[in-house]
């Protein structure tokens, strides 16, 4: 009886395909290390690094800003725009900051609400159509909402936080 041993070339193909997949996963992981997280929570203290710190998200919702903030205006600006019910980010400050700047960058008009120790602060147009809040921040936990000027309009954004003037 003659027995033929068949060694399929599929093993080489599988090895090449596996190598390509592994390299793709490694390169994707490297790229993700430089991209700010989406809807990330932040904990910082004085002289944090990196400075500036960035996080990303999607703005928008159907709830009016004055309902989230509990009022129509704050010393930092009007509570305009539309937001999700839950905040997109939590900012935990482990120390008091004499100066901290939080600014949103987005391709279209967005609005900002921050609620934490001492109350709620809103802003619509800090720099162009981008909102931001700057000043003294007390130690504690802050909730951050980024909304859109138009109801149910969802937009990508980046929040930049710095203690540099």
Residue pairs with C-beta under 8 A, 6 or more apart in sequence:
35 56
36 54
36 55
36 56
36 158
37 55
37 56
38 55
38 56
38 57
38 58
39 55
39 56
39 57
39 88
39 89
40 55
40 56
40 89
41 89
41 90
41 91
41 92
42 53
42 55
42 89
42 90
42 91
42 92
42 161
43 91
43 92
43 94
44 53
44 91
44 92
44 93
44 94
44 161
45 93
45 94
45 95
46 95
46 97
46 163
47 163
48 163
51 162
51 163
51 164
52 160
52 161
52 162
52 164
53 160
53 161
53 162
54 158
54 159
54 160
54 161
55 89
55 158
55 159
56 156
56 157
56 158
56 159
57 88
57 89
57 146
57 156
57 157
57 159
58 88
58 154
58 155
58 156
58 157
59 88
59 104
59 106
59 110
59 111
59 146
59 147
59 148
59 153
59 154
59 155
59 156
59 157
60 82
60 83
60 84
60 147
60 148
60 152
60 153
60 154
60 155
61 82
61 83
61 84
61 85
61 147
61 148
61 151
61 152
62 82
62 151
62 152
63 82
63 83
63 84
63 85
64 79
64 81
64 82
64 83
65 78
65 79
65 80
65 81
65 82
65 83
65 111
65 113
65 122
65 147
66 72
66 79
68 79
68 83
68 85
68 113
68 115
68 120
68 145
68 147
69 79
69 113
69 115
69 120
69 122
70 120
71 79
71 120
72 78
72 79
73 79
73 122
74 119
74 120
74 121
74 122
75 121
76 121
76 122
76 123
76 133
76 135
77 121
77 122
77 123
77 124
77 125
77 126
77 131
78 122
78 124
79 111
79 113
79 120
79 122
80 111
80 122
80 124
80 149
81 110
81 111
81 124
81 147
81 148
81 149
82 147
82 148
82 149
82 150
82 151
82 152
82 153
83 111
83 113
83 145
83 146
83 147
84 145
84 147
87 115
87 143
87 144
87 145
88 144
88 145
88 146
89 143
89 144
89 159
90 141
90 142
90 143
90 144
91 102
91 114
91 116
91 141
91 142
91 143
91 144
91 161
92 140
92 141
92 142
93 100
93 137
93 138
93 139
93 140
93 141
93 142
94 139
95 139
96 136
96 137
96 138
96 139
97 136
97 137
97 163
98 136
99 134
99 135
99 136
99 163
99 165
100 134
100 135
100 136
100 137
100 161
100 162
100 163
101 132
101 133
101 134
101 160
101 161
101 162
101 163
101 164
101 165
102 112
102 114
102 132
102 133
102 134
102 144
102 159
102 160
102 161
103 126
103 127
103 130
103 131
103 132
103 134
103 159
103 160
104 110
104 112
104 126
104 130
104 131
104 132
104 146
104 157
104 158
104 159
104 160
105 130
105 157
105 158
105 159
105 160
106 129
106 130
106 146
106 155
106 156
106 157
106 158
107 155
107 156
108 129
108 148
108 149
108 153
108 155
109 124
109 125
109 129
109 148
109 149
109 150
110 129
110 130
110 131
110 146
110 147
110 148
110 149
110 155
110 157
111 122
111 123
111 124
111 131
111 146
111 147
111 148
111 149
112 122
112 123
112 124
112 126
112 131
112 132
112 133
112 144
112 145
112 146
112 147
113 120
113 121
113 122
113 144
113 145
113 147
114 120
114 121
114 122
114 133
114 142
114 143
114 144
114 145
115 121
115 142
115 143
115 145
116 137
116 138
116 140
116 141
116 142
116 143
117 138
117 139
117 140
117 141
117 142
118 138
121 133
123 131
123 132
123 133
124 131
124 149
125 131
126 132
126 133
126 134
129 149
131 146
144 159
146 157
146 159
148 154
148 155
